[in-house]
Amino acid sequence: MTTIYVSQGEHAVSRDANVVLQTMLGSCVSTCLYDTDRGVGGLNHMVLPNISSGSTPFGLSPHVNDLETLINAALKAGANRRALEAKVFGGARMLGSGADIGNMNARFVFDFLQAEGIPCRSQSIGGTQARRLKFWPTSGRVQQRFVTDVPIETLSRPRAPEKPKQQEVELF
């Protein structure tokens, strides 16, 4: 078995039954895209930190390209556009702040898939834990394991500096 690790901002596609694609996600989102009839699929690892609540789902976002690139790579490897299916993972809330970047990332992916007419067959989105994924691209099989050792960071107000203690000075 050959394992290909997919890092942030990357994607990989294969039609080899001996290949497993692997990644680790926090607030990022991975789309596992596959065509089981043709035995081809791929996975991406999307980082979407710049989506603002005031923008349209695809408005001027370079991240549309991440999904389009994955789709085009799958088609080039032999997938049939009408047979593509997806599974979506990640989007955890990894910081204890008010911004839920993971949720925004997941909404972006779901909106894109819907607009492209690609059905999402399963999902594991949200929560507060990182995920390790293994994806078998020829069958669409996914194995997910939650990472329990990663603490949630909380953002707190900085404390005021303490006043220096007065030191006694002995003159002689």
Disulfide bonds with the S-S distance in Angstrom:
none
